[in-house]
Amino acid sequence: MKLPQDLSSLFKTIGLLLIILSAVAIPFSGSGSNSWFTGNTISSAVVCTTSFDEVIDSVSIAELNPEFIEIKKTDRIDFSPVIFFSADGEISDFLLHINPVRLDTDRKYTVKISVDTKPEQIIRLLNSDQNFVTGKINIKYLNEFFDEQHELKFSKQYLIDRFLLKLQDASNNGIRVDSSSRHILSKAIACMAGYADWERPRLAEGIPQDTSRSALGLKMSREQDEIISIVAPGLKEDINSLCNTNNRLIGMLKGMQEEVSQLKAQNRHLEGEIRKTAEVIEVNNNAENNIGKTEGSISEPEDGSENNPNSSSTVDKPEEASEPTSME
């Protein structure tokens, strides 16, 4: 009986698949644990049923703020193990993926640990009472055939410094955004600055000794001055110029006030002299009036005797009366 053409094609396909699966399964017959290692080409599978100490000779990771892992395989194995890494705990939120390493020789290999701190994580760190972020680095071989753990921690200040350093490196490399995107930066700055309480700038009393980090006429924090210097370039210099002009005007006003004070003192002195002179004049006038009254009282009887016709007879009468008295 002849099979339909479709069924014949199906059986041929199934047979081909069985042949392929059999060929692939042959290398793995009787094996325990196996892993394929790939470089430029696929190499043969290596069977390994050994412990961590038989594969890895040494692992070195700094307990505080590690920046790399140093790992070395033993000279007792004749294959090149591929070691994988993972992070557990709080540190997993701050670390970038750690690339696996293939240990071809028994020399020390260095694996970089990169920290990636985001703005929202910075806010959480600033609000946290903990000074350290802790966790573990897992060192794995095959499908976790062995899993060695190393405890470590990052300081809060280290994570913040790495974040700032990354931003500074971008600035130093000449990275600039278009002016049309400045509103995004301003919102980012405003959002970050909004998490803190800022003091209101005050007018400085007198001229501060150090004017390199704050406007001459305004008393503000270093942080406020740094932000203003960036988002409003030249504003501090303009304020300093205005304050210098103001100080010159204040100096001129003080000089004029001193002159006015001197003129007032002279005026008070002159008023005193005028009062003294007026008193002398008044005394002299009173004296002249008194002299005039005295002279008038003396000359008034002489004028009366000349004008009185009976004055001579009145004077001569006593002489006439004396004669008869003497005769008696």
C-alpha positions as YAML, in Angstrom:
chain: A
units: angstrom
residues:
- id: 1
  name: MET
  ca: [0.00, 0.00, 0.00]
- id: 2
  name: LYS
  ca: [1.47, 3.28, -1.01]
- id: 3
  name: LEU
  ca: [1.41, 6.04, 1.62]
- id: 4
  name: PRO
  ca: [0.14, 9.46, 0.72]
- id: 5
  name: GLN
  ca: [2.85, 11.91, -0.20]
- id: 6
  name: ASP
  ca: [2.19, 14.14, 2.86]
- id: 7
  name: LEU
  ca: [2.58, 11.21, 5.30]
- id: 8
  name: SER
  ca: [5.76, 10.09, 3.61]
- id: 9
  name: SER
  ca: [7.28, 13.57, 3.98]
- id: 10
  name: LEU
  ca: [6.26, 13.65, 7.65]
- id: 11
  name: PHE
  ca: [7.93, 10.32, 8.43]
- id: 12
  name: LYS
  ca: [11.11, 11.45, 6.68]
- id: 13
  name: THR
  ca: [11.18, 14.62, 8.76]
- id: 14
  name: ILE
  ca: [10.66, 12.71, 12.03]
- id: 15
  name: GLY
  ca: [13.42, 10.27, 11.12]
- id: 16
  name: LEU
  ca: [15.85, 13.11, 10.39]
- id: 17
  name: LEU
  ca: [15.13, 14.70, 13.74]
- id: 18
  name: LEU
  ca: [15.74, 11.41, 15.57]
- id: 19
  name: ILE
  ca: [19.10, 11.01, 13.86]
- id: 20
  name: ILE
  ca: [20.14, 14.55, 14.85]
- id: 21
  name: LEU
  ca: [19.06, 14.07, 18.47]
- id: 22
  name: SER
  ca: [20.97, 10.82, 18.71]
- id: 23
  name: ALA
  ca: [24.13, 12.43, 17.37]
- id: 24
  name: VAL
  ca: [23.88, 15.26, 19.89]
- id: 25
  name: ALA
  ca: [23.20, 12.90, 22.83]
- id: 26
  name: ILE
  ca: [26.25, 10.68, 22.22]
- id: 27
  name: PRO
  ca: [28.88, 13.06, 23.81]
- id: 28
  name: PHE
  ca: [26.78, 13.34, 26.97]
- id: 29
  name: SER
  ca: [26.25, 9.62, 27.60]
- id: 30
  name: GLY
  ca: [27.45, 8.61, 31.08]
- id: 31
  name: SER
  ca: [28.27, 12.21, 32.07]
- id: 32
  name: GLY
  ca: [27.62, 13.86, 35.38]
- id: 33
  name: SER
  ca: [27.82, 17.67, 35.05]
- id: 34
  name: ASN
  ca: [28.77, 19.25, 31.74]
- id: 35
  name: SER
  ca: [29.25, 22.74, 30.34]
- id: 36
  name: TRP
  ca: [30.09, 24.10, 26.90]
- id: 37
  name: PHE
  ca: [32.77, 26.84, 26.86]
- id: 38
  name: THR
  ca: [32.84, 29.12, 23.89]
- id: 39
  name: GLY
  ca: [35.56, 31.44, 22.68]
- id: 40
  name: ASN
  ca: [35.80, 32.07, 18.97]
- id: 41
  name: THR
  ca: [34.55, 28.52, 18.31]
- id: 42
  name: ILE
  ca: [32.66, 25.90, 20.30]
- id: 43
  name: SER
  ca: [35.04, 23.66, 22.21]
- id: 44
  name: SER
  ca: [34.43, 20.25, 23.66]
- id: 45
  name: ALA
  ca: [32.47, 19.78, 26.86]
- id: 46
  name: VAL
  ca: [34.37, 19.48, 30.12]
- id: 47
  name: VAL
  ca: [33.13, 17.24, 32.85]
- id: 48
  name: CYS
  ca: [33.71, 18.66, 36.30]
- id: 49
  name: THR
  ca: [32.62, 17.32, 39.63]
- id: 50
  name: THR
  ca: [35.06, 19.26, 41.81]
- id: 51
  name: SER
  ca: [34.86, 21.74, 44.70]
- id: 52
  name: PHE
  ca: [35.49, 25.51, 44.80]
- id: 53
  name: ASP
  ca: [38.97, 25.10, 46.29]
- id: 54
  name: GLU
  ca: [40.00, 22.72, 43.53]
- id: 55
  name: VAL
  ca: [39.02, 25.22, 40.85]
- id: 56
  name: ILE
  ca: [39.82, 28.60, 42.44]
- id: 57
  name: ASP
  ca: [43.15, 29.24, 44.07]
- id: 58
  name: SER
  ca: [42.38, 32.72, 45.49]
- id: 59
  name: VAL
  ca: [39.76, 35.45, 45.46]
- id: 60
  name: SER
  ca: [40.44, 38.97, 46.74]
- id: 61
  name: ILE
  ca: [37.67, 41.55, 47.26]
- id: 62
  name: ALA
  ca: [38.00, 44.62, 49.50]
- id: 63
  name: GLU
  ca: [35.38, 44.57, 52.23]
- id: 64
  name: LEU
  ca: [34.78, 48.34, 52.05]
- id: 65
  name: ASN
  ca: [34.11, 50.17, 48.78]
- id: 66
  name: PRO
  ca: [35.59, 47.50, 46.48]
- id: 67
  name: GLU
  ca: [36.41, 48.53, 42.92]
- id: 68
  name: PHE
  ca: [37.58, 45.20, 41.52]
- id: 69
  name: ILE
  ca: [37.77, 41.47, 42.14]
- id: 70
  name: GLU
  ca: [41.06, 39.59, 41.82]
- id: 71
  name: ILE
  ca: [40.62, 35.89, 41.08]
- id: 72
  name: LYS
  ca: [43.06, 33.12, 40.20]
- id: 73
  name: LYS
  ca: [42.47, 29.47, 39.29]
- id: 74
  name: THR
  ca: [44.49, 26.58, 40.64]
- id: 75
  name: ASP
  ca: [47.20, 24.84, 38.65]
- id: 76
  name: ARG
  ca: [45.60, 21.48, 39.41]
- id: 77
  name: ILE
  ca: [43.01, 21.74, 36.64]
- id: 78
  name: ASP
  ca: [43.62, 21.48, 32.91]
- id: 79
  name: PHE
  ca: [40.57, 23.36, 31.69]
- id: 80
  name: SER
  ca: [39.54, 27.04, 31.60]
- id: 81
  name: PRO
  ca: [36.58, 27.65, 33.90]
- id: 82
  name: VAL
  ca: [34.22, 30.53, 33.28]
- id: 83
  name: ILE
  ca: [33.34, 32.29, 36.55]
- id: 84
  name: PHE
  ca: [30.15, 34.30, 36.97]
- id: 85
  name: PHE
  ca: [29.30, 36.94, 39.55]
- id: 86
  name: SER
  ca: [26.10, 38.25, 41.07]
- id: 87
  name: ALA
  ca: [25.15, 40.61, 43.91]
- id: 88
  name: ASP
  ca: [22.65, 40.14, 46.71]
- id: 89
  name: GLY
  ca: [21.32, 42.57, 49.29]
- id: 90
  name: GLU
  ca: [21.18, 46.37, 49.20]
- id: 91
  name: ILE
  ca: [24.31, 46.67, 47.06]
- id: 92
  name: SER
  ca: [22.55, 45.00, 44.13]
- id: 93
  name: ASP
  ca: [20.65, 48.26, 43.54]
- id: 94
  name: PHE
  ca: [23.89, 50.23, 43.15]
- id: 95
  name: LEU
  ca: [26.07, 47.87, 41.09]
- id: 96
  name: LEU
  ca: [26.21, 47.42, 37.35]
- id: 97
  name: HIS
  ca: [26.35, 43.91, 35.93]
- id: 98
  name: ILE
  ca: [29.69, 42.24, 36.70]
- id: 99
  name: ASN
  ca: [31.00, 40.54, 33.58]
- id: 100
  name: PRO
  ca: [32.05, 36.88, 33.78]
- id: 101
  name: VAL
  ca: [35.69, 35.96, 33.37]
- id: 102
  name: ARG
  ca: [37.31, 32.95, 31.69]
- id: 103
  name: LEU
  ca: [40.39, 31.76, 33.56]
- id: 104
  name: ASP
  ca: [42.64, 30.50, 30.76]
- id: 105
  name: THR
  ca: [45.84, 30.54, 32.78]
- id: 106
  name: ASP
  ca: [46.80, 30.44, 36.44]
- id: 107
  name: ARG
  ca: [47.61, 34.17, 36.55]
- id: 108
  name: LYS
  ca: [45.48, 36.67, 38.53]
- id: 109
  name: TYR
  ca: [42.53, 38.12, 36.65]
- id: 110
  name: THR
  ca: [41.00, 41.48, 37.58]
- id: 111
  name: VAL
  ca: [37.24, 41.99, 37.26]
- id: 112
  name: LYS
  ca: [35.93, 45.55, 37.52]
- id: 113
  name: ILE
  ca: [33.15, 46.45, 39.97]
- id: 114
  name: SER
  ca: [31.22, 49.48, 38.71]
- id: 115
  name: VAL
  ca: [28.89, 51.55, 40.88]
- id: 116
  name: ASP
  ca: [25.89, 53.21, 39.25]
- id: 117
  name: THR
  ca: [24.03, 55.62, 41.54]
- id: 118
  name: LYS
  ca: [20.86, 57.31, 40.28]
- id: 119
  name: PRO
  ca: [19.43, 60.65, 41.44]
- id: 120
  name: GLU
  ca: [16.54, 59.06, 43.32]
- id: 121
  name: GLN
  ca: [19.02, 56.80, 45.10]
- id: 122
  name: ILE
  ca: [21.01, 59.86, 46.14]
- id: 123
  name: ILE
  ca: [17.88, 61.29, 47.76]
- id: 124
  name: ARG
  ca: [17.30, 58.03, 49.63]
- id: 125
  name: LEU
  ca: [20.91, 57.96, 50.78]
- id: 126
  name: LEU
  ca: [20.73, 61.54, 52.04]
- id: 127
  name: ASN
  ca: [17.57, 60.73, 53.99]
- id: 128
  name: SER
  ca: [18.96, 57.49, 55.40]
- id: 129
  name: ASP
  ca: [20.41, 57.22, 58.90]
- id: 130
  name: GLN
  ca: [22.62, 54.33, 57.78]
- id: 131
  name: ASN
  ca: [26.18, 55.17, 56.77]
- id: 132
  name: PHE
  ca: [26.73, 51.97, 54.79]
- id: 133
  name: VAL
  ca: [24.99, 49.86, 52.13]
- id: 134
  name: THR
  ca: [25.70, 46.16, 52.66]
- id: 135
  name: GLY
  ca: [25.38, 42.97, 50.65]
- id: 136
  name: LYS
  ca: [27.20, 39.98, 49.18]
- id: 137
  name: ILE
  ca: [29.06, 39.08, 45.99]
- id: 138
  name: ASN
  ca: [28.36, 35.55, 44.77]
- id: 139
  name: ILE
  ca: [31.07, 33.73, 42.80]
- id: 140
  name: LYS
  ca: [29.58, 30.96, 40.64]
- id: 141
  name: TYR
  ca: [30.87, 28.23, 38.38]
- id: 142
  name: LEU
  ca: [28.70, 26.32, 35.90]
- id: 143
  name: ASN
  ca: [25.04, 26.38, 36.86]
- id: 144
  name: GLU
  ca: [25.89, 27.30, 40.44]
- id: 145
  name: PHE
  ca: [27.86, 24.07, 40.84]
- id: 146
  name: PHE
  ca: [29.56, 26.02, 43.60]
- id: 147
  name: ASP
  ca: [28.48, 29.38, 44.95]
- id: 148
  name: GLU
  ca: [31.03, 31.24, 47.06]
- id: 149
  name: GLN
  ca: [29.85, 34.40, 48.87]
- id: 150
  name: HIS
  ca: [31.85, 37.40, 50.01]
- id: 151
  name: GLU
  ca: [30.31, 40.06, 52.24]
- id: 152
  name: LEU
  ca: [31.09, 43.70, 51.50]
- id: 153
  name: LYS
  ca: [29.72, 47.19, 51.97]
- id: 154
  name: PHE
  ca: [29.80, 50.62, 50.38]
- id: 155
  name: SER
  ca: [29.82, 53.83, 52.41]
- id: 156
  name: LYS
  ca: [27.10, 56.36, 51.74]
- id: 157
  name: GLN
  ca: [29.67, 59.06, 51.02]
- id: 158
  name: TYR
  ca: [31.49, 56.84, 48.51]
- id: 159
  name: LEU
  ca: [28.29, 56.22, 46.53]
- id: 160
  name: ILE
  ca: [27.48, 59.94, 46.52]
- id: 161
  name: ASP
  ca: [31.02, 60.83, 45.44]
- id: 162
  name: ARG
  ca: [30.86, 58.35, 42.56]
- id: 163
  name: PHE
  ca: [27.61, 59.90, 41.37]
- id: 164
  name: LEU
  ca: [29.11, 63.40, 41.43]
- id: 165
  name: LEU
  ca: [32.30, 62.17, 39.77]
- id: 166
  name: LYS
  ca: [30.31, 60.67, 36.92]
- id: 167
  name: LEU
  ca: [28.53, 63.96, 36.34]
- id: 168
  name: GLN
  ca: [31.83, 65.85, 36.53]
- id: 169
  name: ASP
  ca: [33.46, 63.51, 34.01]
- id: 170
  name: ALA
  ca: [30.62, 64.14, 31.58]
- id: 171
  name: SER
  ca: [31.10, 67.89, 31.98]
- id: 172
  name: ASN
  ca: [34.88, 67.66, 31.56]
- id: 173
  name: ASN
  ca: [34.43, 65.66, 28.37]
- id: 174
  name: GLY
  ca: [32.66, 68.62, 26.81]
- id: 175
  name: ILE
  ca: [29.16, 67.16, 26.86]
- id: 176
  name: ARG
  ca: [26.64, 69.97, 26.45]
- id: 177
  name: VAL
  ca: [22.91, 69.99, 25.85]
- id: 178
  name: ASP
  ca: [21.14, 72.18, 23.37]
- id: 179
  name: SER
  ca: [19.63, 75.42, 24.64]
- id: 180
  name: SER
  ca: [16.18, 74.05, 23.81]
- id: 181
  name: SER
  ca: [16.71, 71.39, 26.50]
- id: 182
  name: ARG
  ca: [17.67, 73.80, 29.26]
- id: 183
  name: HIS
  ca: [14.16, 73.69, 30.69]
- id: 184
  name: ILE
  ca: [14.68, 69.99, 31.43]
- id: 185
  name: LEU
  ca: [17.89, 70.73, 33.29]
- id: 186
  name: SER
  ca: [16.21, 73.55, 35.19]
- id: 187
  name: LYS
  ca: [13.42, 71.21, 36.27]
- id: 188
  name: ALA
  ca: [15.98, 68.61, 37.35]
- id: 189
  name: ILE
  ca: [17.90, 71.22, 39.35]
- id: 190
  name: ALA
  ca: [14.69, 72.55, 40.89]
- id: 191
  name: CYS
  ca: [13.52, 69.06, 41.82]
- id: 192
  name: MET
  ca: [16.82, 68.16, 43.44]
- id: 193
  name: ALA
  ca: [17.10, 71.51, 45.23]
- id: 194
  name: GLY
  ca: [13.50, 71.23, 46.42]
- id: 195
  name: TYR
  ca: [14.47, 68.43, 48.80]
- id: 196
  name: ALA
  ca: [16.44, 70.87, 50.99]
- id: 197
  name: ASP
  ca: [15.56, 73.97, 53.00]
- id: 198
  name: TRP
  ca: [17.45, 77.07, 51.90]
- id: 199
  name: GLU
  ca: [18.08, 80.25, 53.85]
- id: 200
  name: ARG
  ca: [17.11, 83.58, 52.38]
- id: 201
  name: PRO
  ca: [20.13, 85.66, 51.31]
- id: 202
  name: ARG
  ca: [20.69, 88.66, 53.57]
- id: 203
  name: LEU
  ca: [22.39, 91.97, 53.00]
- id: 204
  name: ALA
  ca: [25.93, 91.75, 54.29]
- id: 205
  name: GLU
  ca: [26.96, 94.13, 57.04]
- id: 206
  name: GLY
  ca: [30.00, 95.95, 55.76]
- id: 207
  name: ILE
  ca: [32.38, 94.49, 53.18]
- id: 208
  name: PRO
  ca: [33.19, 90.79, 53.71]
- id: 209
  name: GLN
  ca: [36.84, 89.74, 53.71]
- id: 210
  name: ASP
  ca: [36.29, 86.86, 51.26]
- id: 211
  name: THR
  ca: [34.26, 87.84, 48.20]
- id: 212
  name: SER
  ca: [35.38, 84.93, 46.00]
- id: 213
  name: ARG
  ca: [32.42, 82.69, 46.83]
- id: 214
  name: SER
  ca: [29.60, 85.11, 47.60]
- id: 215
  name: ALA
  ca: [28.28, 88.35, 46.26]
- id: 216
  name: LEU
  ca: [29.74, 91.41, 47.97]
- id: 217
  name: GLY
  ca: [26.43, 92.77, 49.14]
- id: 218
  name: LEU
  ca: [24.65, 89.48, 49.85]
- id: 219
  name: LYS
  ca: [25.25, 86.92, 52.54]
- id: 220
  name: MET
  ca: [24.51, 83.43, 51.18]
- id: 221
  name: SER
  ca: [25.73, 79.87, 51.49]
- id: 222
  name: ARG
  ca: [28.43, 78.40, 49.27]
- id: 223
  name: GLU
  ca: [25.88, 76.06, 47.70]
- id: 224
  name: GLN
  ca: [23.59, 78.95, 46.77]
- id: 225
  name: ASP
  ca: [26.51, 80.86, 45.30]
- id: 226
  name: GLU
  ca: [27.58, 77.86, 43.19]
- id: 227
  name: ILE
  ca: [24.10, 77.44, 41.73]
- id: 228
  name: ILE
  ca: [23.66, 81.16, 41.05]
- id: 229
  name: SER
  ca: [27.08, 81.38, 39.38]
- id: 230
  name: ILE
  ca: [26.03, 78.64, 36.93]
- id: 231
  name: VAL
  ca: [22.43, 79.53, 36.10]
- id: 232
  name: ALA
  ca: [22.97, 83.31, 36.22]
- id: 233
  name: PRO
  ca: [26.55, 83.96, 35.03]
- id: 234
  name: GLY
  ca: [27.79, 87.47, 35.72]
- id: 235
  name: LEU
  ca: [25.08, 88.25, 38.27]
- id: 236
  name: LYS
  ca: [27.51, 88.19, 41.17]
- id: 237
  name: GLU
  ca: [29.86, 90.58, 39.41]
- id: 238
  name: ASP
  ca: [26.98, 92.95, 38.65]
- id: 239
  name: ILE
  ca: [25.89, 92.87, 42.28]
- id: 240
  name: ASN
  ca: [29.47, 93.55, 43.36]
- id: 241
  name: SER
  ca: [29.64, 96.53, 40.99]
- id: 242
  name: LEU
  ca: [26.39, 97.93, 42.36]
- id: 243
  name: CYS
  ca: [27.59, 97.43, 45.91]
- id: 244
  name: ASN
  ca: [30.88, 99.18, 45.16]
- id: 245
  name: THR
  ca: [28.95, 102.12, 43.73]
- id: 246
  name: ASN
  ca: [26.67, 102.08, 46.75]
- id: 247
  name: ASN
  ca: [29.65, 102.03, 49.09]
- id: 248
  name: ARG
  ca: [31.18, 105.02, 47.30]
- id: 249
  name: LEU
  ca: [27.90, 106.93, 47.59]
- id: 250
  name: ILE
  ca: [27.69, 105.99, 51.27]
- id: 251
  name: GLY
  ca: [31.23, 107.28, 51.75]
- id: 252
  name: MET
  ca: [30.34, 110.55, 50.02]
- id: 253
  name: LEU
  ca: [27.20, 110.83, 52.14]
- id: 254
  name: LYS
  ca: [29.19, 110.30, 55.32]
- id: 255
  name: GLY
  ca: [31.61, 113.05, 54.23]
- id: 256
  name: MET
  ca: [28.71, 115.41, 53.57]
- id: 257
  name: GLN
  ca: [27.18, 114.51, 56.92]
- id: 258
  name: GLU
  ca: [30.46, 115.38, 58.63]
- id: 259
  name: GLU
  ca: [30.52, 118.72, 56.81]
- id: 260
  name: VAL
  ca: [26.93, 119.38, 57.86]
- id: 261
  name: SER
  ca: [27.86, 118.53, 61.46]
- id: 262
  name: GLN
  ca: [30.76, 120.96, 61.32]
- id: 263
  name: LEU
  ca: [28.52, 123.67, 59.83]
- id: 264
  name: LYS
  ca: [25.95, 123.07, 62.55]
- id: 265
  name: ALA
  ca: [28.65, 123.42, 65.19]
- id: 266
  name: GLN
  ca: [29.83, 126.66, 63.60]
- id: 267
  name: ASN
  ca: [26.23, 127.85, 63.45]
- id: 268
  name: ARG
  ca: [25.73, 127.10, 67.14]
- id: 269
  name: HIS
  ca: [28.93, 129.02, 67.92]
- id: 270
  name: LEU
  ca: [27.83, 131.98, 65.84]
- id: 271
  name: GLU
  ca: [24.40, 131.94, 67.51]
- id: 272
  name: GLY
  ca: [26.16, 132.09, 70.86]
- id: 273
  name: GLU
  ca: [28.28, 135.00, 69.75]
- id: 274
  name: ILE
  ca: [25.17, 136.74, 68.43]
- id: 275
  name: ARG
  ca: [23.43, 136.27, 71.77]
- id: 276
  name: LYS
  ca: [26.43, 137.65, 73.61]
- id: 277
  name: THR
  ca: [26.63, 140.63, 71.27]
- id: 278
  name: ALA
  ca: [22.90, 141.24, 71.68]
- id: 279
  name: GLU
  ca: [23.29, 141.18, 75.44]
- id: 280
  name: VAL
  ca: [26.16, 143.69, 75.27]
- id: 281
  name: ILE
  ca: [24.12, 145.92, 73.00]
- id: 282
  name: GLU
  ca: [21.18, 145.70, 75.35]
- id: 283
  name: VAL
  ca: [23.37, 146.60, 78.31]
- id: 284
  name: ASN
  ca: [24.81, 149.55, 76.46]
- id: 285
  name: ASN
  ca: [21.38, 150.76, 75.42]
- id: 286
  name: ASN
  ca: [20.14, 150.55, 78.99]
- id: 287
  name: ALA
  ca: [23.17, 152.45, 80.21]
- id: 288
  name: GLU
  ca: [22.65, 155.21, 77.64]
- id: 289
  name: ASN
  ca: [19.00, 155.45, 78.61]
- id: 290
  name: ASN
  ca: [19.88, 155.76, 82.27]
- id: 291
  name: ILE
  ca: [22.43, 158.52, 81.54]
- id: 292
  name: GLY
  ca: [19.90, 160.42, 79.48]
- id: 293
  name: LYS
  ca: [17.34, 160.26, 82.27]
- id: 294
  name: THR
  ca: [19.87, 161.50, 84.81]
- id: 295
  name: GLU
  ca: [20.89, 164.52, 82.72]
- id: 296
  name: GLY
  ca: [17.27, 165.38, 82.13]
- id: 297
  name: SER
  ca: [16.45, 165.46, 85.86]
- id: 298
  name: ILE
  ca: [19.40, 167.78, 86.58]
- id: 299
  name: SER
  ca: [18.68, 170.42, 83.89]
- id: 300
  name: GLU
  ca: [14.96, 170.65, 84.60]
- id: 301
  name: PRO
  ca: [15.13, 173.03, 87.79]
- id: 302
  name: GLU
  ca: [17.47, 175.58, 86.09]
- id: 303
  name: ASP
  ca: [15.02, 175.95, 83.30]
- id: 304
  name: GLY
  ca: [12.21, 176.51, 85.83]
- id: 305
  name: SER
  ca: [14.01, 179.37, 87.71]
- id: 306
  name: GLU
  ca: [14.62, 181.34, 84.60]
- id: 307
  name: ASN
  ca: [11.05, 181.14, 83.49]
- id: 308
  name: ASN
  ca: [9.48, 181.94, 86.89]
- id: 309
  name: PRO
  ca: [9.15, 185.78, 87.41]
- id: 310
  name: ASN
  ca: [8.75, 185.42, 91.17]
- id: 311
  name: SER
  ca: [11.83, 183.49, 91.73]
- id: 312
  name: SER
  ca: [14.08, 186.52, 92.41]
- id: 313
  name: SER
  ca: [11.76, 188.11, 94.97]
- id: 314
  name: THR
  ca: [11.44, 184.78, 96.70]
- id: 315
  name: VAL
  ca: [15.18, 184.55, 97.04]
- id: 316
  name: ASP
  ca: [15.67, 188.17, 98.11]
- id: 317
  name: LYS
  ca: [12.98, 188.18, 100.78]
- id: 318
  name: PRO
  ca: [15.00, 186.63, 103.53]
- id: 319
  name: GLU
  ca: [17.65, 189.30, 103.09]
- id: 320
  name: GLU
  ca: [15.07, 192.11, 103.42]
- id: 321
  name: ALA
  ca: [13.55, 190.58, 106.48]
- id: 322
  name: SER
  ca: [16.89, 190.25, 108.17]
- id: 323
  name: GLU
  ca: [17.54, 193.95, 108.34]
- id: 324
  name: PRO
  ca: [14.64, 194.87, 110.66]
- id: 325
  name: THR
  ca: [15.56, 191.94, 112.89]
- id: 326
  name: SER
  ca: [19.13, 193.16, 113.20]
- id: 327
  name: MET
  ca: [17.93, 196.69, 114.10]
- id: 328
  name: GLU
  ca: [15.97, 195.46, 116.94]
...
